[in-house]
Amino acid sequence: MARAALIWAALGLVLTIPVAVAAMSPLLEWRSPVYIAAGFAGVIAMGLLLVQPLLAAGYLPGLPTRPGRRLHRWVGSGLVAAIAIHIGGLAIFSPPDVVDALTFTAPTLFSHFGVVAMWALIGAATLALLRRPARLRPKLWRIGHSALAATVVVTSVAHALLIEGTMGTATKALLCLLALAATAKAMYDLRAWALLARRRAGAHSNAE
């Protein structure tokens, strides 16, 4: 019981401290409300990237795998909404910069990583929506969804670390490191790549 409370408290701190640090950033002075909302949506999205693998793999105490994965879908919807607000707010604040980013003509590397993360997130969300209507095979769906999710996390971390923004350097680095570690651990435990390896091995043996 005490261990569960400690885990939830630690997660709460990891998620709220970056938001609090960003709220106190001097870079927000004289910024428009639209820009501030877009920035905070990005910070919240980074926090949700940490929560997603924890839910998918059932790591959080008091949340068994089935309810955790149901909540994983809801948090995924929240992540998509946060990114939409992030990009939409930036588009309102500076349309040319967003156009340059989307066409990969922006001079900043973090823009490219951000766009790749956005498209990977759209792909992961689309797969989640089509899983039942399209009757996708569970193994193939898990491999595709896992690959896209990993791409979202890696490129989002690169995007965040390269930006000199409102998030504190230490808190941002910690959040990014935890998101990477949680994703890697979940991928390993869920054995998505093992399914692919077995599929290839089976195809090779049949060919022989």
Beta strands, then each sheet from edge to edge (+ up, - down):
end
